[in-house]
């Protein structure tokens, strides 16, 4: 297991998409998480951990920060969803 090369951010993001992780979310919440995943692939984990990220493009095109947080049922649920996304990104690979 430890002899495998580390996955790139893009590979990690693609793996999350393949696992259909977003099926439990709907509407704006799903859009936000998909965009966070794309942003992670481009710039890394630190940027998606910042709540302010949802005030920037492409999130600002989806709605205001308040509207987007409301889609998750509030900021606490948004933070939980981002943490769950991080857990999915860094889920250990199954050895073949």
N, C-alpha and C positions, 0 to 999 in steps of 0.2 A: 504494500500500500504506500509506503514512504518512498518507493523508488520511482514514482510517477512525477513528471514535471508539474509545477504549479499551474493552475488554470489561469488564463488571462481574464480580465474583467468582462470582456465580451463573451467568452466561453461560459463564465459563471452566469451572466445575464441570460444567455441563450438556454442554459440548463433550467433556470427558473421558469422561463416561458414554456419549455417542453413539459414541465411538471404540471402545467395548468394551474399554477398557484393563484392566479387572479380570479378564478371562477367563483370564489366566495365573496367577491366584491362586485358592486354594480355602479353604473353611472359615472359620476365625476370621481368617486373614490377609486374606481378601477382605472380610469384615465390617468389620474395623478400617480398611482403606483406604477403603471406602465411607463409613464414619462420619467419617474424617478429611476426606474431600472435602466432606461436609455441614458439618463444623465450619469448614473453610476458607471456604465460601460465607457463613457467618454472621459469623465473626470475623477472618478473614484468615490470611495465611501464617505470621506469627510464632508463633501458638499451636500450629499443627500441627508446627512444627519442634522443639518442646520434647518430649523423650521422656516427661516427667512427664504429658503429656496423657493417656496411656493408663491412668493411675490414677484418672481422673475419669470421670463419667458422660458419654456412654453406654458408654464402654469398660469401666468397672468392672462393668457388667452382663454383659459378654461373658466375663469371666474375670479372673484376677489379672494384674498386669503381667508376671510371669514366664511365665505361660501364654500370654499374647498374644505376647510376644517369641519364645517357643518355636515358635509357629505360623509364624513367619518363618524359623526355623532359627537364632535368636539375635539379639542386639541389633544386631550389625553388618549383618545382612541386613535388619532392620527399618529401620535408618537409610538403607540403600541404596534400599529400597522407597519411603520417604518422599521421598528425593531424586528418584527416578524419577517419582513422582507430581507433584512440583513442576515437573519438566521438562515433563511432559504438560500441566500447567496453563498454562505460559507458552510452549508451542510456538507459533511464529509461524503466523499465519493464512495460508491459501493465498488469493492474490488471485483474484477471480472473472474 
